[in-house]
């Protein structure tokens, strides 16, 4: 979802190589004769998931392939070095707007914090990074994004097919117009940029009006982000990350975590002369991850990611993203207190 550098690329998406379409600018209607798998997809949705054939056929027929989605996959923000990624999401403007968003929705954020045990600052930061506090939620129709990805990105076609089906179910359950609902090029939507399966599983009707509306209702978005993080193991007021120091950078490189799961003990780090810069040593059984970030050309910073750090990566599978969320949350909190 991105040409504008101040907008978040939320999910990993796609390369398409369609050759036969009816072309109109960037949008190209799928030719059913050239792509018979579209007919198989309709049959599966109808026979296995019980949706109306007429409705499904109308939606699929109306969906377009968009060349902009091809271009988007080649420039994911999460492949940037940290020193380029950080300014996209952390600036004086993003901090100031975060303070205003928090003040404006203070009561609902406090309720979400109390009910779900998720820090309000993290909820604010995620919404700020995802959609600039709900002001930019994407320009691609969801059906265009998901059908394009389903048919044209073999590496993850099954995932996007599942999300396309989830979206059709969601549109019926929550009375969304499938022909007009828009979001990211990866099919994420609404103020918190949930993909369809996350919307169906984790969205909550936090304002109790009978509908889980993440596209227009800030209250529902706040409650849903909190619910998502709680389900994935968020620990209230627990540390997220801290910088590491060591006399030998080779030791940090050797212990660097290669996945998005904490896999080191503090004792293991300490035995190699590595220590935390700010926080106290964690509990004996707590696992940490060693995260390496490029802070400038040929210059690196190493952080310890605690369990909450890796909960954030459930929202977006990137250590850059988790670091940005945590840092923005801290800066908004400090500005709000100081202001």
N, C-alpha and C positions, 0 to 999 in steps of 0.2 A: 504494500500500500504506500507507494511513495515515489514522488519526484520532489515534493517539498521536504527539505531537510529537517523541518521541525515537526515532522509527523512520523509516528512510530511504525516500523515495519513489524507487525505483530507475529506473523507466523511464516513458516517456510513454505514457499510456493514455487513454481512450476515452469517447466519448459514445454512448449507445445509445438508440434510440427504438422499442423493440418495443411493440406494442400488444396482441398476442394471445398470451398465454401462460397456462398453467395455474399459478396463483399459490399460493405457500405461503411466507408471510413475505417475506423478501428474496430467496429463490430461486424462480425461475420456469422450469419446464421448457419447452423449445422445442417449438412446435407444427409438425411436419413439413409439415402441409397448408398452413399459412399461410406457411411459409418453404421453398419448394421448392429453394432453393439449398443447403439442407442435404443433400438427396439428391444433388445434383450434386457436392458436396464429398466425400461418401462414395464416389461413383463414381470421382472423381479419385484419391482416396487408394488405392483398391483397384486401379484399372486402371493408373495411372501409377507408383505406388510399391510395389505388390505386397503390401500388407498384407491380412490376412484380413478379408473382408467381415463375417463374424459378429462378430469382435472390434471392428472399427471401429464398426459399427452399435451394438453394446452400449455402447461408450464415449460415442458421440455422444448416444445416447438417455438416458444417465445424467447428462449434463452439464446444468448449470443456468445461466441468466442471473441475475446478481446486481445488484441496484439499487445496492449500495454501490460498485460499480465505476464507475457513472455519476458518483456524487458525488466519487469520488477524482480523476477527471480534471480536475475544475474547480479543484482546489487543489494543483497541483504545487509542491513545495518549491523547485524551481529557478527559479520565477518570483518568489520572495521577494527583497527586498533583502538584501545580505550581512549587515547588522547583525542581521537576524532569522534568517537561515539559519544563521549560525555557531553560536549557542548550542544549536541542536538537536543538533549533533554534537561540539562541543568544549566540554568542561567538566572540572572536577576529577575527576568520576567516570569519564568516558570515558578520561582520561589514566591514572588509577590502574588501571582495568581493563585498559587496553592494556599497562601494565607487567606486570601479573600474567599476562596471556595470553602475552606474549613470554617471560617467565621459565618459564612452564609448558611451553612448546613451543620452548624455545631451540634444542635440537638439530635439530629438523626445520626450523626457520626458517633455521638456519645452513646446513643442507644445501641448501635451496632457493636461498639466496643464492649459494652456491658453484656449484651446477649451472646456474642460470639467469641469474646476474648481475643479480639484482634485489634491491634493498635490503630487508632484513628489516623495517625500520620502515614502509615503504610497504605491504608485505603486511599487517602488523598493522593499520595505519590503515584500509585498505580493508575488511578483515573487521570492524573495529570500527564503521565507519560503516554498512556494509551490514546487519549483523545483530546489532549489539551483541555482537560476539565469539562469534557462533554461538548466542546465547540467544533470538533472535526471528527466525524465518525466513519469516513470513507466515501468513495464516489462510485464504487462498482456495485452493480446489482448482485445480490447474493447468488441468485440462480446462474448468472453469467460466470461468476468466479468458480463456483463449485462444479458446474457441469464441464466447464473448460478444463479444470484440473482433473476431473474424473476421466475424461476422454483423452487428454493430451499429455499427461505427466505419468508415464508408466511406473516410475519408481515409487510413487505414493498414490497411485490411482485408487487402490482399495480404501485407503483412508479417506480420500475426498469423496468417493462414492458413498461411503457410510455417512459422511457429513451432509451430502446432498439429500440423502434419505431422511436424516435427522431434521434437516431444515424443512422438508415437506411436512413432516409430522408436527414440527414446532409451529409452522404457519397455521395449521388447523387448530392446534391446542390453544395458542395464544392470540388467534385471530389477526395474524400478521398478513399483510398483502404480499404474496410471494413475488408479484410482478414489479413491486416498487421498493421493497426493502433493500437498503444499501449498506455496504460495509467495506471491509478491506479486500484487497485482491485475493486474499486467502480465505475469504468467507467469514471472517470475524465481524461481529456487529455490535452496535449499541455503545452506550457510554463506557462500559468496561471492556468492550471488544471480546465478547465470548464467542467461541465457535458454537455451532448448533448443538452439539452433544453436551457441551458444558452448560449452555443455556437451559436445556431440558433437565439436566441433572442437578445443577447448583443454583439456578436463579430462584429468588424468593420474592413473594409479594409483600414487600416490607412496609408499604403504606396501606395494606389491607383493603384495596379497592377491587379485588377479585381478578386481577390480571398481573402476570409477571412481565412488566414492560421495561425492558432495558434500553429501548430506543429513545424514550422520551422522559421516563420517570427517574429522577436522580435518587430518590429514596430507595427504589428497587435496586438501582445499580450499586449503591453503597452497601445495602444489606447483602446483595449477591456476592460482591467481592469478599466481604467478611465471611460469608458462609463457605465460599470456595477455599479460602485460606485455612479456615478452621478444620474443614474436612480433611485437608491435606497435612494437618499436623502443626499449625501455627501455635507457638508458645508465647503467651501474653507477656510483654515487657522483657522477654529474654533477649540476649544479645544476637546480633545479626552477623557482624563481621568486625575484624580488627586488623590493623596492619601488623605484619610480622617483621622482626629484625633478626639478623644472624651475622656472625663475623665472616661467614663464608657463603656467598650466594649459591655456590654449587650445591650446598646442602638443601637449600630451598628448591632449587631446580630438580634435585633428585627426588624430593618428596612431593612434588607438585601433583595435585589430583587430576587424573585424566578423564574422569567421568563427572556427572552431576550428582554425585553422592559423596557425603563426607566419609573419608576412609583412613584418617590418621587419628591417633590419640595425642593428647598434649604431651604425655610422657615421651612418646616417640619423637616429637618435635624437640622437646627439651633436651633429650639425650644427644641431639645433633647440634645443640647450642642455639636453637631457635626459640624466641620468646615473643609474647604479645607486647605491643607498644603501649596500649592504654588499659585494656581490661585485665582483670585478675584471671588466673588459671582456671579453666573450666573444671567441672566435676570429673572424677576419675574415669567414668565410663563414657563420657561424652565424646563423640567423634567430631573431627574437624576436617575441612578440606583446605588445601593450599592452592590459592588462586593467584595466577600470575597475570598481571595487567601491564600493557605497554603504556607507560605514562608519558613518554616522549620518544623520539627516534632513538633507538638503541638504549633506552632507559626503562627499567621495569620496577614495579612495586609488587610486593607479595602480600596477600591478605589471607587471614584465616576465616573461612566461612563456617559459621555455626549452623545448627539445624534449621533455624529460621531462614538463613540465606538460601538453603536448598529448597525450602518450601516455596519461596518466591520463584524459583526456577520451574516449579510445576505450572506456573502461569505462563512463563515464556522460558523455554529451555536454553538459557544463555546466562553465563556468569556476568557478562557485561550488563545485561538487563537487571539482574538481581543487585548488582553493585549500584547501578543508577537509581533504582527504587529506594534502596537503603539510604544512599547519600542525600537524595532529594527529600526524603522523609525527615531526615535529621536537620537539614537546612531549613525546611519549612517550619519545623518545630521551634528551632532556635530563633528564627525571624519572628514568629508569632509571639513567643515569650518576650523577646527583646523589644518588639514593636509595641 
